[in-house]
């Protein structure tokens, strides 16, 4: 059962899918940061209210309306760090294990079918 579980976990689809989910969640942070830093201030210019923030890469477009690029930059950096960690901690080792398992499977001789076994027995009996 443990070998079956190992094969299931190391399937390329499982690793790809889990990596995609994690990267998708991290990319969601970039979208949220863009919305909070750029889209919301544009909506404020149109008359909507709300909180304002100030940062290193922020500027006041109109009194009370601040475009904030700090949160977008922070989200992008966080996304890149998350992607790098996932790549080096999950994807690279999983790919190495999958390659090793494929190499071991290719090196192992295939198990003969029942028909081949029977034919081999018949051949051996005929030789005697």
C-alpha positions as CSV (number, residue, x, y, z in Angstrom):
1,X,0.0,0.0,0.0
2,X,2.9,2.3,0.8
3,X,4.3,1.8,-2.7
4,X,1.0,2.6,-4.3
5,X,0.7,5.8,-2.2
6,X,4.3,6.8,-3.3
7,X,3.4,6.2,-7.0
8,X,0.2,8.3,-6.5
9,X,2.0,11.2,-4.9
10,X,4.8,11.2,-7.4
11,X,2.6,11.2,-10.5
12,X,3.3,14.3,-12.5
13,X,-0.3,15.3,-12.5
14,X,-0.6,15.4,-8.7
15,X,2.6,17.5,-8.4
16,X,1.5,19.8,-11.3
17,X,-2.0,20.3,-9.9
18,X,-0.9,21.1,-6.3
19,X,1.8,23.5,-7.6
20,X,-0.8,25.2,-9.8
21,X,-3.2,25.7,-6.8
22,X,-0.4,27.2,-4.7
23,X,0.8,29.5,-7.5
24,X,-2.8,30.5,-8.3
25,X,-3.3,31.5,-4.7
26,X,-0.1,33.5,-4.7
27,X,-1.1,35.2,-8.0
28,X,-4.4,36.1,-6.3
29,X,-2.5,38.2,-3.9
30,X,-1.0,40.2,-6.9
31,X,-4.5,40.7,-8.3
32,X,-5.8,41.9,-4.9
33,X,-2.8,44.3,-4.5
34,X,-3.4,45.7,-8.0
35,X,-7.1,46.2,-7.2
36,X,-6.3,47.8,-3.8
37,X,-3.4,49.9,-5.1
38,X,-4.7,51.1,-8.5
39,X,-8.3,50.3,-9.2
40,X,-9.7,51.4,-5.9
41,X,-8.0,54.8,-6.2
42,X,-9.4,55.2,-9.7
43,X,-12.9,54.4,-8.3
44,X,-12.3,57.0,-5.5
45,X,-11.6,59.6,-8.2
46,X,-15.1,58.8,-9.5
47,X,-16.5,59.6,-6.2
48,X,-16.4,56.5,-4.0
49,X,-15.0,56.9,-0.4
50,X,-12.7,54.8,1.6
51,X,-9.4,54.7,3.5
52,X,-6.2,56.0,2.1
53,X,-2.7,54.7,2.7
54,X,0.7,56.2,2.1
55,X,3.9,54.4,1.2
56,X,7.2,54.8,-0.6
57,X,5.7,54.3,-4.1
58,X,2.4,56.1,-3.4
59,X,1.2,59.4,-4.6
60,X,-1.8,61.5,-3.9
61,X,-3.8,62.0,-7.1
62,X,-6.4,64.2,-5.5
63,X,-7.0,65.0,-1.8
64,X,-7.9,61.7,-0.2
65,X,-7.1,59.6,-3.3
66,X,-3.7,57.8,-3.1
67,X,-2.4,55.4,-5.7
68,X,-0.4,52.8,-3.8
69,X,2.2,50.8,-5.8
70,X,3.9,49.6,-2.6
71,X,1.4,46.8,-2.0
72,X,1.6,45.7,-5.6
73,X,5.4,45.5,-5.5
74,X,5.3,43.6,-2.2
75,X,2.8,41.1,-3.6
76,X,4.9,40.5,-6.7
77,X,8.0,39.9,-4.5
78,X,6.0,37.6,-2.3
79,X,4.7,35.7,-5.3
80,X,8.2,35.3,-6.8
81,X,9.5,34.0,-3.4
82,X,6.6,31.6,-3.1
83,X,7.1,30.4,-6.7
84,X,10.9,29.9,-6.1
85,X,10.3,27.9,-2.9
86,X,7.7,25.7,-4.5
87,X,10.0,25.1,-7.5
88,X,13.1,24.2,-5.5
89,X,11.4,22.4,-2.6
90,X,8.5,20.6,-4.3
91,X,8.9,20.5,-8.1
92,X,12.6,19.8,-8.5
93,X,12.7,17.0,-6.0
94,X,9.5,15.5,-7.3
95,X,10.7,15.6,-10.8
96,X,14.0,13.9,-9.7
97,X,12.0,11.2,-7.9
98,X,9.7,10.6,-10.9
99,X,12.8,10.3,-13.2
100,X,14.4,7.9,-10.8
101,X,11.2,5.8,-10.6
102,X,10.9,5.7,-14.4
103,X,14.5,4.7,-14.8
104,X,14.0,1.8,-12.2
105,X,10.8,0.7,-14.0
106,X,12.6,0.7,-17.4
107,X,15.6,-1.2,-16.0
108,X,13.3,-3.9,-14.4
109,X,12.6,-6.7,-16.9
110,X,8.9,-7.0,-17.7
111,X,6.9,-9.8,-16.1
112,X,6.0,-12.4,-18.6
113,X,2.3,-13.0,-19.2
114,X,0.6,-16.2,-18.3
115,X,0.6,-17.2,-22.0
116,X,4.3,-16.7,-22.3
117,X,4.9,-18.7,-19.1
118,X,2.8,-21.5,-20.5
119,X,4.5,-21.5,-23.8
120,X,7.9,-21.5,-22.1
121,X,6.9,-24.5,-20.0
122,X,5.7,-26.3,-23.2
123,X,9.0,-25.5,-25.0
124,X,11.0,-26.8,-22.0
125,X,8.9,-30.0,-21.9
126,X,9.4,-30.5,-25.6
127,X,13.1,-30.1,-25.2
128,X,13.2,-32.9,-22.7
